[in-house]
Amino acid sequence: MNGVTGRMGYRQHLVRSLLALREQGGLELGDGTVLWPEPILVGRSEQALRALAERHGLDRWSTRLDDVLADPSVDIYFDAQLTSARADALRRAIAAGKHVYCEKPTAADLDDALDVARLATAAGVKHGVVQDKLFLPGLRKLRRLLDGGFFGRVLSVRGEFGYWVFEGDWQAAQRPSWNYRTADGGGIVRDMFPHWEYVLRELFGPVRTVQAQVATHLPHRVNEHGRPYEATADDAAYGVFQLDGGIVAQINSSWAVRVDRPELVEFQVDGVEGSAVAGLRGCRVQHRSVTPRPVWNPDVPVAAPFREQWQEVPDNEVFDNGFKVQWELFLRHVVLDEPWRWDLLSGARGVQLAELGLRSSAEGRRLTVPELEL
Ligand SMILES: NC(=O)c1ccc[n+]([C@@H]2O[C@H](COP(=O)([O-])OP(=O)(O)OC[C@H]3O[C@@H](n4cnc5c(N)ncnc54)[C@H](O)[C@@H]3O)[C@@H](O)[C@H]2O)c1
C-alpha cells in the first residue's frame, strides 16, 4: 500500500478498509476459506511508516517500492499517492506482475491513463480504480429509486459539491497544497470530474458532451509549512454535461463556496414522475402525486417551507463504508475471478472527462466526449 501516510491512503484505505476487514475476521470467500489481507506500508518517510505500523500492530513497511514489488508473496499493489506519482508506480507494479488497484485519477493525463490501462490488460493482471461515490448510502438509495422506476423519464440532474477550503494563512487549509498546483496534478477538475464521470455514467448514462467554466478564485494560498505560494490550479468548476437519452446534468464543484445545504454534495434528479435529492447519506423524494403548486408572488411570504414537502427515503439496509465495500469486491475479483467493471479503462474515462473539461473552459466551447478504447 503506497501513499498510506496520506489522507485517503491512511483513513479510508488502511484503517476503514483493510484493517476493518481484519477486525471483522477477514473476508469470507463463501467456501469456508477466509481471505486475510497483510498490508505492507510503502512511502517516502521511514519514520512516518514505522510510527503508523506500530500504531496498528503491523510489522512490514518499506521506503523501497521496487524491493516490495520484487517480493513474490505480494499479490496486489495499491496506490493512493498524490496523482502525479501514480502512473510511474503503476507501471512498475504491472511490470512486476502484480494486480493493481488505485485511487482516482489513475494518472495526471489521458495518455498516461490509457497507457497504464493497456499495460495492465496486456500483462493479464487484474486492475481497478476507486469509485467510492457509487457506494455512498445516498447514491445507493438513488440507484434503488432508479431501479424501481420512481422517476419515469429522467430529465435533468443538478449537482452541488463543495465547501470552503481555508487559504492557510489565519486557519490551516484542510486539503494538501499540491491540490492547488497544476504541476503536481492538482485542480478541482482533475479531482472531481473523474467522480462525476462514473456517477453520471452508472446512474443515468454516459457523458456525450462537456462544457465547463473553471476558475481559480483564490490565487494565493499558504502551504503546510506556513509559506505563501501561487495557486496555479483551478479551485472551482461549473460544468454542463449532456448524457445519452437527452438528460442534462449540471454540476458545480468548488473549494471556494460556503455550505448552505444538508450535505457537502447533493444531486437533484428531476423526472417526469418524481424528483429526488441525494447526498452522501440521505435521499429525499417528491412524487408527482404530492407535488405542491408553487405560485410566483413576491408580495406574500412562503406559506409552507419547500424543504418540508419532501419525504426521506428509508435506509432499509445497513450501509458499510464505501471504500471497504469496493475493496471487498476487488479482492473477490482477484481471488475468485468475480465480475468487476471499475478497471483502469474506466479510470481513464474519468481522466478524459477532466481533460476535456479543462480544454472546454480554455477554448470557450462545448466538446464531444469520444468513447475510449484500449
Ligand atoms: N476517492 C476520493 O474520494 C478521493 C478523495 C481525495 C483524494 N483522492 C485521491 O487520493 C490521492 C491522494 O490524495 P490525498 O488527499 O490523500 O493526498 P495527501 O497529500 O494527503 O497524500 C499523498 C500521499 O502521497 C505521498 N507522496 C508521494 N510522493 C509525494 C510527493 N512528491 N509530494 C507529496 N506527497 C507525496 C505522500 O507521502 C502521501 O502518502 C490523490 O490522487 C487524490 O486524487 C481521492
The ligand as an ORCA input file, in Angstrom:
! r2SCAN-3c Opt
* xyz 0 1
  N     -11.723      8.837     -3.741
  C     -11.785     10.023     -3.175
  O     -12.853     10.478     -2.753
  C     -10.567     10.857     -3.016
  C     -10.571     11.963     -2.153
  C      -9.404     12.691     -2.001
  C      -8.259     12.352     -2.709
  N      -8.284     11.292     -3.564
  C      -7.093     10.919     -4.340
  O      -6.182     10.249     -3.486
  C      -4.839     10.624     -3.816
  C      -4.165     11.133     -2.529
  O      -4.833     12.278     -2.063
  P      -4.736     12.744     -0.543
  O      -5.727     13.812     -0.375
  O      -4.733     11.561      0.331
  O      -3.275     13.414     -0.562
  P      -2.199     13.520      0.600
  O      -1.299     14.651      0.227
  O      -2.831     13.525      1.937
  O      -1.373     12.155      0.457
  C      -0.468     11.966     -0.588
  C       0.370     10.721     -0.353
  O       1.303     10.633     -1.442
  C       2.612     10.545     -0.896
  N       3.569     11.201     -1.807
  C       4.390     10.565     -2.651
  N       5.148     11.436     -3.322
  C       4.804     12.664     -2.892
  C       5.249     13.983     -3.210
  N       6.208     14.191     -4.113
  N       4.619     15.033     -2.602
  C       3.637     14.831     -1.708
  N       3.187     13.597     -1.377
  C       3.773     12.521     -1.947
  C       2.550     11.179      0.479
  O       3.587     10.709      1.293
  C       1.172     10.746      0.946
  O       1.234      9.433      1.481
  C      -4.938     11.656     -4.923
  O      -4.655     11.065     -6.168
  C      -6.370     12.128     -4.889
  O      -6.857     12.481     -6.153
  C      -9.402     10.554     -3.720
*
